[in-house]
């Protein structure tokens, strides 16, 4: 029996919210270790199109929540009217959400693969998309998942060898492992 899209939509929004909360202000970095679990549960159960839309919504929620301060910068330093700064933020976060949409689509495509392959491939897809986002069209490296652990000194030691993308890979790997453990229990 298929799960209604509305429930998937709630899961996508929860993932976006948890991602945003794991970054500075309020910076509950522990949430990063489970933030993708709701999306990783919803995406494989959806059609490919719906998986992309769910990821895009999660990304829109995440980037809007973590980059909301850009409106203040645009108004106070760029002297833009507030309505225009909000419109530009929405346009920008709509674009950034596409990367999370592509991630969710990849999760859906990989859903038919063996569990061990999903466990290593899903974090590789996330990391590749983050790297692409940081370099494509002059790039936007802010809000890279690994940065959510910036104040957790023992964990950021991973960045010494793998950089921020290595830490992002580990975060997504743990989210995937938790998702697979939950699936095995249910």
Steps between C-alpha positions, in 0.01 A plus 500: 500500500643835397551767761308823417714783361393723791683280751808503279472877480501527879810278516676718242418817694621339824832415333536856374421640842742265678774591252444872560498454878833318489677810366594816692218668680365297663779251418377172640775309321387161630192528278722466193555133586128425445386794285485307174327193642144626427592580138685168464183325616267694267700516175526125426123459546414779255499506122813646343325829430358517851837409651657797321219729617535376859874563493449841346251591775742374766774710338277807473414465870863445597653781299227750585542419869879517498545795264218727620758749625585589140186717487636718779829533315327593174285764673764655728807481276355464152225757568237282335135528599400220742249348254774466238743341747239236590427435133871460425544267798210286377643491148843404632372231738278363222815447294698352791213263579552335161820340633311330785233404246764327287626326814152367582457387139829308526381344827185386318700356209738321739208355700504184287871441559649284779513660846881507514515688168239753615693552822814614315343650186244730665766697696714515184209654309441757775868592514529525122198730487642718779831524315315586178292765678821651639661532158229523231409849373764664725386276786327529832689307770297629796279261694710197412379217727839444665502858627216410737763334719729806514484532878529128574877477532543119508289462185657774296829314525363291211531814292875489553524208259178513296412868506148624550379263228641202690303607805188545284551146369522362856186690607298365207646151555377503861157632392481218245605237754235621745239491221596143405495391866151647541382328182632166629316545829168591339 
